[in-house]
Amino acid sequence: MQTSSSPTPHADAGRGAQRFSAGSAGRYAIVISVPGKKAIQMIVITAPTGTIGHQVLENVLNGVAAVRVVLRDPKRLPSHLRERVEIVQGSHGDVAVVNRAFAGADAVFWLVPPDPHAKSVEAAYLDFTRPACAAMKNHGVRRVVGVSALGRNTAPVKNAGLVTASLAMDDLIASSGVAYRALTMPSFMDNVLRQVATIKAQGMFFAPLSGDRKLPTCASRDIATAAAQLLLDSSWRGQDHVAVLGPEDLSFNDMAQIMSEVLGKSVAFQQIPGDAFKARLLGAGMSEAMAQGTLDMMVAKNEGLDNAEPRTPANTTPTSFRQWCEEVLQPAVLA
Ligand SMILES: NC(=O)c1ccc[n+]([C@@H]2O[C@H](COP(=O)([O-])OP(=O)(O)OC[C@H]3O[C@@H](n4cnc5c(N)ncnc54)[C@H](OP(=O)(O)O)[C@@H]3O)[C@@H](O)[C@H]2O)c1
């Protein structure tokens, strides 16, 4: 996929394009209404019950659009949302399901679900996405917004496991010819929730990275805002990326300090060896390939995978780690 490091995510937007930044919360683009013509777009949301997907769905339902969701179990969608959407039941990795889901779609929100048991990182990202690419082409989908990762054109990306595969997925989608925006993220703040138990019990959290390496980190709510803005904006064209970097770069030691202040108890970060990290993943049931791919990604992050994207006002998104700790982590720790 051709990408630009341009700070303007929509340098190639069509004539009359409404420009916006990934961080300008609430500025949804307008679906132009022509008298006598139906102006409502059909937007398809994959993974609408997930961390990012459910927030994208809520945001898009606040805009001017008809919404279709693709999900395995409709009961997992809250009833107040179920009433407002068209449902295609099944996995969005399935060819018949995506062909039903993408018929008549203007825009698609594309998210590959984590697959801890996949036989390879390519199977997890590329094989899962192939049927959708064919369906996007078959049905003339106009625009796709995908969840991906930072790191393109960096040295460590060659062996960055899940991220290498995620960027190959972007290339695959782009090769279908569809207008595409890859949302490129660092690690999510929300990942800290996976360690609530040890934060609570031991005042510790762990990763196989240096505690001093400063990295961007973003909140899933800001990713969802950026995704919804793009989905509701019918003006952009071409293929590019939109980074979502959060407001500042922080090290794990910085995060420990902020957590300690917000939670009112001492929280410390401890770097763990790669082998121990991988053993934990395997112990939790992850396949060899996905555990190695996750470790490779972490090693690449320690080598600068997430540090190459120039920070701009547009990709500096609003939710701070302190705010996230106050609003999300603290209630989870107290629960
Ligand atoms: N975490 C990070 O730091 C980070 C950074 C950059 C990019 N990413 C990317 O972000 C994505 C994960 O997003 P997330 O955290 O929002 O995911 P999540 O919360 O784990 O949600 C996963 C969603 O996928 C659905 N799902 C699971 N398996 C499925 C299957 N086989 N077929 C169809 N649907 C399935 C789940 O639905 P049900 O279980 O309800 O059916 C759920 O809606 C991944 O692609 C990852 O590479 C993550």
The ligand as an SDF file (V2000), in Angstrom:
LIG
                    3D

 48 52  0  0  0  0  0  0  0  0999 V2000
   -4.1960   -4.0950   21.3680 N   0  0  0  0  0  0  0  0  0  0  0  0
   -3.3520   -3.2910   20.7450 C   0  0  0  0  0  0  0  0  0  0  0  0
   -2.4990   -2.6560   21.3610 O   0  0  0  0  0  0  0  0  0  0  0  0
   -3.4510   -3.1350   19.2410 C   0  0  0  0  0  0  0  0  0  0  0  0
   -2.6560   -2.1910   18.5850 C   0  0  0  0  0  0  0  0  0  0  0  0
   -2.7930   -2.0300   17.2010 C   0  0  0  0  0  0  0  0  0  0  0  0
   -3.7380   -2.7760   16.5020 C   0  0  0  0  0  0  0  0  0  0  0  0
   -4.4960   -3.6980   17.1780 N   0  0  0  0  0  0  0  0  0  0  0  0
   -5.4950   -4.4810   16.4330 C   0  0  0  0  0  0  0  0  0  0  0  0
   -6.7600   -4.2820   17.0250 O   0  0  0  0  0  0  0  0  0  0  0  0
   -7.5680   -5.4170   16.7350 C   0  0  0  0  0  0  0  0  0  0  0  0
   -8.2680   -5.8780   18.0270 C   0  0  0  0  0  0  0  0  0  0  0  0
   -9.2740   -4.9130   18.3190 O   0  0  0  0  0  0  0  0  0  0  0  0
  -10.1350   -4.9730   19.6650 P   0  0  0  0  0  0  0  0  0  0  0  0
   -9.2010   -4.8270   20.8320 O   0  0  0  0  0  0  0  0  0  0  0  0
  -11.2670   -4.0180   19.5380 O   0  0  0  0  0  0  0  0  0  0  0  0
  -10.6630   -6.4910   19.6210 O   0  0  0  0  0  0  0  0  0  0  0  0
  -11.5460   -7.2440   20.7250 P   0  0  0  0  0  0  0  0  0  0  0  0
  -12.0230   -6.3160   21.7860 O   0  0  0  0  0  0  0  0  0  0  0  0
  -10.8050   -8.4600   21.1290 O   0  0  0  0  0  0  0  0  0  0  0  0
  -12.8430   -7.6540   19.8860 O   0  0  0  0  0  0  0  0  0  0  0  0
  -12.8200   -8.7240   19.0100 C   0  0  0  0  0  0  0  0  0  0  0  0
  -14.1180   -8.7140   18.2190 C   0  0  0  0  0  0  0  0  0  0  0  0
  -14.0290   -9.6920   17.1960 O   0  0  0  0  0  0  0  0  0  0  0  0
  -15.1190  -10.6200   17.3130 C   0  0  0  0  0  0  0  0  0  0  0  0
  -14.6010  -11.9330   16.9530 N   0  0  0  0  0  0  0  0  0  0  0  0
  -13.7260  -12.7050   17.6540 C   0  0  0  0  0  0  0  0  0  0  0  0
  -13.4200  -13.8030   16.9420 N   0  0  0  0  0  0  0  0  0  0  0  0
  -14.1260  -13.7370   15.7940 C   0  0  0  0  0  0  0  0  0  0  0  0
  -14.2230  -14.5650   14.6350 C   0  0  0  0  0  0  0  0  0  0  0  0
  -13.5400  -15.7090   14.5190 N   0  0  0  0  0  0  0  0  0  0  0  0
  -15.0410  -14.1700   13.6310 N   0  0  0  0  0  0  0  0  0  0  0  0
  -15.7300  -13.0160   13.7230 C   0  0  0  0  0  0  0  0  0  0  0  0
  -15.6730  -12.1770   14.7760 N   0  0  0  0  0  0  0  0  0  0  0  0
  -14.8680  -12.5320   15.7880 C   0  0  0  0  0  0  0  0  0  0  0  0
  -15.5980  -10.5110   18.7310 C   0  0  0  0  0  0  0  0  0  0  0  0
  -16.9640  -10.7860   18.7210 O   0  0  0  0  0  0  0  0  0  0  0  0
  -17.7380  -11.8910   19.5920 P   0  0  0  0  0  0  0  0  0  0  0  0
  -16.7200  -12.5930   20.4620 O   0  0  0  0  0  0  0  0  0  0  0  0
  -18.7540  -11.0890   20.3400 O   0  0  0  0  0  0  0  0  0  0  0  0
  -18.3520  -12.7870   18.5590 O   0  0  0  0  0  0  0  0  0  0  0  0
  -15.3560   -9.0260   19.0110 C   0  0  0  0  0  0  0  0  0  0  0  0
  -16.4060   -8.2520   18.4790 O   0  0  0  0  0  0  0  0  0  0  0  0
   -6.6590   -6.5020   16.1670 C   0  0  0  0  0  0  0  0  0  0  0  0
   -6.8210   -6.5450   14.7700 O   0  0  0  0  0  0  0  0  0  0  0  0
   -5.2740   -5.9860   16.5140 C   0  0  0  0  0  0  0  0  0  0  0  0
   -4.2810   -6.3870   15.5850 O   0  0  0  0  0  0  0  0  0  0  0  0
   -4.3760   -3.8880   18.5290 C   0  0  0  0  0  0  0  0  0  0  0  0
  1  2  1  0
  2  3  2  0
  2  4  1  0
  4  5  1  0
  4 48  2  0
  5  6  2  0
  6  7  1  0
  7  8  2  0
  8  9  1  0
  8 48  1  0
  9 10  1  0
  9 46  1  0
 10 11  1  0
 11 12  1  0
 11 44  1  0
 12 13  1  0
 13 14  1  0
 14 15  2  0
 14 16  1  0
 14 17  1  0
 17 18  1  0
 18 19  2  0
 18 20  1  0
 18 21  1  0
 21 22  1  0
 22 23  1  0
 23 24  1  0
 23 42  1  0
 24 25  1  0
 25 26  1  0
 25 36  1  0
 26 27  1  0
 26 35  1  0
 27 28  2  0
 28 29  1  0
 29 30  1  0
 29 35  2  0
 30 31  1  0
 30 32  2  0
 32 33  1  0
 33 34  2  0
 34 35  1  0
 36 37  1  0
 36 42  1  0
 37 38  1  0
 38 39  2  0
 38 40  1  0
 38 41  1  0
 42 43  1  0
 44 45  1  0
 44 46  1  0
 46 47  1  0
M  CHG  2   8   1  16  -1
M  END
$$$$
